[in-house]
Amino acid sequence: MKDKVNNYDMIFKIIIIGDSNVGKTNILTKYLKDEFDPNSKPTIGVEFATKQFTIKNNIIKTQIWDTAGQERYRTITSSFYKGAKGCLLVYDITKKESFENIDKWISDIKSAAEENLSIILLGNKCDLEDQRKVSKEEAEEKSQLYNMAFMETSALYGTNIERAFDELINNVYKNNHQLFEKEVNLLIDEKKTIDINQVKDEEKKGCCG
């Protein structure tokens, strides 16, 4: 049922996480405004944006949280993982350390976010091929280890930016729609069981009363 004030059917919380200076803010800015700031400064705490999608006639409102990557903000930003349905986990293909820290980021979100969280691993700055320190093969192995989708992006040129968000939102919708249908079916099954028992009780009363 649509929210009468905001006119949407579902609301999804999306988080963007990863080390500082891997390009998280520029990824979001490129997606929302088609802009790129080469002098973008590290995010302090979290930044917030919203966007609406339509999937199978359902209006989906997304809350997109761009989180700080600095270690000193980890305690603060991890509190924003709660309730997240989707995650873009970003590393910089020119910085090996940002890739090696993926395990730590996965541990953080697994301990705080929901069990059915959809994650896409993004190797950003693929326009800097001559400075590459992380191979696609390494990233693909890592994504398979954690059962994540994977793609490389360039916030500068917009490579795979829209695709990453669209795929994540569709995955989130699919997961949560299936969960909703499962819960509805369980309620239907429970009601059927109750109805059958009630009928049996009434039949016993009818023959013995």
N, C-alpha and C positions, 0 to 999 in steps of 0.2 A: 504494500500500500504506500502511495506517495506521501511524503511529508507535505502537508497542505501549505506550509509557509515557504519552504525551500524548494518544493516540487522535485523531489528525487525519490527513487525507489530503494536504493541501497547506498551505504557510505562505507568506503574502504580507506584504511590508514596505510600509507606507503612510507617506508623509511629509506633514506640513502645513506649508506655508511661506508667507512673505509678510512685509511690513513689521511692525515692532513696533506694538502697540496696534490692530491691525485686527480682533482678536477670535478668534484661532486657538485659544487655550486654552479660551475659553468655548464655542466650537463643539464642541470635543472633550468638554468636561464636560457640555454639554447633551445630546450624543449618548449618552454612556455612563451618566450619572446623572440626566438631566433636571433639571440644576441650572444656575443662572446667577448669577455673582458680579459685581455692578457695580463692585466694588473690586478686581477681579483685577489682579495685578501682572504686569509683563512676565516672560516665561520667561527663565531664565538657562541657557544651553546648550541642553539638550533634555530633554523629559519623555516618558515611555514608558507605553503602555497596551496591553492585548490584548483581543481579542474574537473569538468564534467564529461562523461562519456555516455554513449548510448549503445547498449549491447542487447540484441534481441528484444527491442522495444522497451528495455529497462533503462532508466536513467540512473547512472552511477556517479556519485560524487566522490572524488578522491581527495584526501588530505595528504599532501606530500611534505614530509619532514626531512630537511637537509641538515644533517647532524655534524657537529665538529669532530675532527679527527685527532686533535691533540690529546695526548695521554691525560693531561690535567682535567679535561672535561669529560672523561669516560664515565665517571660516576653519575654525572648530571645527565648526559645524553642517553645512557642506558635506561634511564627511567622512562624515556619516551618510546622504548621498544614495545612496551605493554600495549596490547590491542592491535598491533600491526598485522596486516594481512599479507603484505608484500614487501619485498626488500630488494634494492639494487645494491650489491656489494661491489665496490669499485677499488681497483688497484691501478697503478701506473706502470705501463709496460716498460718504462725506462728506469724504474726504481725497484730493484729486486726485493728490498726490504718490505715494500708495501704489499708485494705478493706473498712473502713469507708470513706476514701478519694475518693473512686470511684465516688461518686456523684459530687465532685469538678472537677475531671478529665473529666467527661462526659460534665459538663457545659462548660469547657474550649474548648473542641474539637467541641462541637455543635455550639459555637459562631464563630469558625474560619474555620472549615473544610467544605467540600461540603455536601450538603443535603443527597446525596445517599451514604454516607460513610458506609462501612461495618466494623463492630466491633466484635471482639471475646474477651471475658473476660477470662483471664488465671489466675488460682490460682497456682502460682509457689511454688516449694520446697515441693511437695507432698511426697518426700522421707523422710521428717521429720514428719512423722505421730504422733510420740509421743509428739511433740511440737505443734500440731495443735491448733489454736485459732479460726479458721473460718471453720464452717461446710460446707459440700457440699450443704446442703439444703439451707443455707443462701445465698450462691453464686448463686444457681439456681434461687432463688426468685429474686435476684438482676438482673440477666441476663434477666429474663422474663419481669421485670419492664421496662427495656430499650430495649427490643427486640433484645438482643444480643445472639450469640452462647456462650457456656461456656464449658471449659474443664480444668482439672488440669494437670500440667506439672512438670517435674523435669529436670532442666538443667544439673544436675549432671549425671543422668542416661539416659537422652535423651527421657524420657517418654512424648509422645504426642507432641514433639517439631516439628518434620517434619509434622505431621498431622495438627498442628495448622497453619503453614504457607501454606500448600497445600490447606486447606479448605478456608483460607482467600483469597488466590489468585483466587481460583475458584469462590468464592462469588463475588469478585470484577469484574472478567471477565463476569460473568453472569449478574450482574447489569448494567455494562457499555455496554455490547453487546446488551442487551434489550433496553437501552436508545438510542443507535446508531440506532437500527432498527426502533424505534419509531420515531426518527427524520427523518429518510429516508422516512418512510411511510407518515409523515406529508408533506414532500416536494412533494412526489408523488401526494398526494391528492390535494395539492395547485395547482400543475401544471395541474391536470385534470380539476379543476374548471376554471382555466384560459383558457384552451383549449376549454371547452364547451362554455364559454362566447364569445370567439373569433368566434367560429362557428356560434353562434346565431347572432352576429353583421354582419357577412358576409352574412348570409341568408337574413337579413333585407335589406341590401344594394342591394342584387341581385333582390329582388322582387319589390323594390321601386325605383331603380335607373333609 
